[in-house]
Amino acid sequence: SPLKNNHFRFTQTIAADLSATGKITIGTLNTNTGTAATVTGGTTNCVTGNCAFIGAGNSNTASANNVFIGGGNSNTASGVCAVVGGGHDNTASSTCTTVGGGRSNTSGGTTATVAGGMLNVADGARAFIGGGVCNYSPATDSTVVGGACLSAAAVEGFAGGGRLNAACGVQSTVVGGLSNLATSANAFIGGGGINAVHGLSAATVGGCLNIACGNLSVIGGGGSNKTTAPAVYSAIAGGRCNIASGLSAFIGAGRSNTASGEGSAIVGGTCSVASGYKSAVVGGHTNSASGTHSFIGGGCNNTASGQYGTIAGGCNNTAGGGNCTVVGGGASNAAAGNCATIAGGYNNSVTAVEGAIGGGNTNGSTSLATGLMGAIGG
């Protein structure tokens, strides 16, 4: 009847329109004390907020004004204009927050959103969690798409997926993988496992146990590679146990190589060091390019310590003492004079300026090529 509270104890059929100017309460054991509030079904639901709405479900609570709960079980909308679509034991506790569904999710930041999943918490303003389990997005404008035990703990941090990943730097990104950590501003980790980025705007694309500490440094992949703090603009493409510690240093691959000189490069090989300014080692084993602009192509146990010193290959060769020395190959050769050259052979030595030995065995500048531009053919 008009202007009365009507209670239906039996099934009723309404053939025309149903309208109300106060509140509507439908269902079993539902409580509705809010002004212009609505409960359209379910049981033991409770509405205390004005203009609040519960569609159905069980034991849901709409305690703030203008909130919406679609259904589900034991959900709570306690922030003004908060929304819980459904699910179980979800809470939307701040202004304009949203929980789409799932279980035991909490959206506590202003206009934050948890779309679904389980045990997710979005506490930052405008934070977003798409799904997954045990994810945490506490910072302003932070995002977790899915996965398990992820954290986007800094402003505009992003964690895409995977497990146990954390984006802790401002505008940092962890796309996926396992146990990855991005702590610096604008840091990036693509995937892999147990990688860490601590340098400003540094990146690790993949691999495992890689650490990028140099600002603007990059590690492409591999395992246990590291760019250190002074190594701004440095890069390691791959390999294992490599270290780039020089400004703009580069290591392509290999194992246990160190590029410590500014602008130095090691393409591959094992246990080699490029410590000179713009020095380079292409490959080989246990080679050392310590001179400015020095170069070693390959071989083993070679040392280029002079400025512009060059060793193409061989073993136990030395290009040092003088500048612009060259050893082409062979073994145990030493070019020490300025612009001295040893093409190959064994145990040859040149200390004369522009002295040269073509090859042979145990030729020496002290007895046979002592003069300026001295030469020995072999």
Order of alpha helices (4+ residues) and beta strands (2+ residues): beta-beta-beta-beta-beta-beta-beta-beta-beta-beta-beta-beta-beta-beta-beta-beta-beta-beta-beta-beta-beta-beta-beta-beta-beta-beta-beta-beta-beta-beta-beta-beta-beta-beta-beta-beta-beta-beta-beta-beta-beta-beta-beta-beta-beta-beta
